[in-house]
Amino acid sequence: MHELSIALCILDAAAEQSQLRGGVRIGAVHVKVGPLSGVIKEALGPAFELAREGTDLADCRLVIEEVPVVIRCAACQADRAVPSVQEMCCPVCGNPPAEILSGREMDITAMEIYEDEHAASAG
């Protein structure tokens, strides 16, 4: 389950940001995950919960945003979301994609950082 190693990397990035900011509390890490990234969303959440146990980030949440697969169709000259990863073709004309525009992401997009405990309890 490589999701555990990904969760550990996410926690490492959060811990690094906390240290860079003088030990602030990280309340949540936001990530974008596409279906072509090779990451299973349903496995990443529990892996993150397991990885954070016993760390300074034990209360940190993982917020996962799913990114759809979007292709550029050369025939239609349009960007379109595909119905599924098993149907990697234009949903209008059926042609294969000229380019995959999104769906491969596995990115940390934001962190909720609390500089003091008052801000953390209010959020």
C-alpha positions in Angstrom: 0.0 0.0 0.0 2.0 3.0 -1.3 -0.6 5.3 0.1 1.1 5.0 3.5 4.4 6.3 2.1 2.4 9.2 0.4 0.7 10.0 3.7 4.1 10.0 5.4 5.4 12.4 2.8 2.4 14.7 3.3 3.0 14.7 7.1 6.7 15.4 6.5 5.8 18.5 4.4 3.3 19.6 7.1 5.9 19.1 9.8 8.5 21.1 7.8 6.0 24.0 7.4 5.3 24.0 11.1 9.0 24.1 12.0 9.7 26.9 9.4 7.0 29.0 11.1 8.2 28.4 14.7 6.3 25.3 15.6 2.8 26.5 14.6 -0.1 24.0 14.6 -1.2 22.5 11.3 -4.9 21.9 11.5 -5.4 20.4 8.0 -3.6 19.6 4.8 -5.5 19.9 1.5 -4.6 17.8 -1.4 -5.8 17.3 -5.0 -5.9 13.7 -6.2 -6.7 12.7 -9.8 -7.8 9.2 -10.8 -4.7 8.8 -13.0 -2.3 9.6 -10.2 -2.2 6.0 -9.0 -3.4 7.1 -5.5 -6.5 5.5 -4.2 -8.5 8.2 -2.2 -10.2 5.6 -0.1 -6.8 4.2 1.0 -5.1 7.6 1.5 -7.4 8.8 4.2 -6.9 5.8 6.5 -3.2 5.7 5.8 -2.9 9.4 6.8 -4.8 8.7 10.1 -2.4 5.8 10.8 0.7 7.8 9.9 -0.2 10.8 12.1 -0.7 8.7 15.3 1.8 9.6 18.0 3.2 12.6 16.1 3.0 16.3 16.7 0.4 16.3 13.9 -1.9 13.8 15.6 -4.9 16.2 15.2 -4.1 17.2 11.6 -6.9 16.5 9.1 -6.4 15.5 5.5 -8.8 17.1 3.1 -8.9 15.3 -0.3 -10.3 17.0 -3.4 -10.9 14.7 -6.3 -9.8 16.1 -9.7 -11.6 14.8 -12.8 -9.8 13.6 -15.9 -10.1 16.3 -18.5 -8.9 15.8 -22.1 -8.4 18.0 -25.1 -10.1 16.6 -28.1 -8.3 17.4 -31.3 -11.4 16.7 -33.5 -13.8 18.9 -31.4 -11.2 21.5 -30.4 -12.6 21.4 -26.9 -11.7 20.4 -23.4 -13.9 17.7 -22.0 -14.2 15.6 -18.9 -14.2 11.9 -19.7 -16.9 9.6 -18.4 -14.4 7.3 -16.7 -10.8 6.3 -16.8 -11.8 3.2 -18.8 -13.3 5.5 -21.5 -10.4 7.8 -22.3 -12.0 9.3 -25.4 -14.1 12.4 -26.2 -17.6 11.9 -24.8 -19.0 13.8 -27.8 -17.2 12.4 -30.8 -15.5 9.3 -29.5 -12.0 10.3 -30.7 -9.0 9.6 -28.5 -7.5 12.6 -26.6 -4.8 14.8 -28.1 -3.7 15.7 -24.6 -4.7 14.9 -21.0 -5.1 18.2 -19.2 -5.9 17.0 -15.6 -6.4 13.9 -13.6 -2.8 13.0 -12.9 -2.5 15.3 -9.9 -1.3 14.4 -6.4 -0.6 17.8 -5.0 -0.6 19.5 -1.7 -2.6 22.6 -2.4 -3.0 24.3 1.0 -2.4 23.9 4.8 -4.5 25.3 7.6 -2.0 26.9 9.9 -2.8 28.2 13.4 -0.4 30.6 14.8 -1.9 30.5 18.3 -4.2 28.3 20.3 -7.0 31.0 20.3 -7.1 30.9 16.5 -7.1 27.1 16.5 -10.1 26.9 18.8 -12.0 29.5 16.9 -11.5 27.7 13.6 
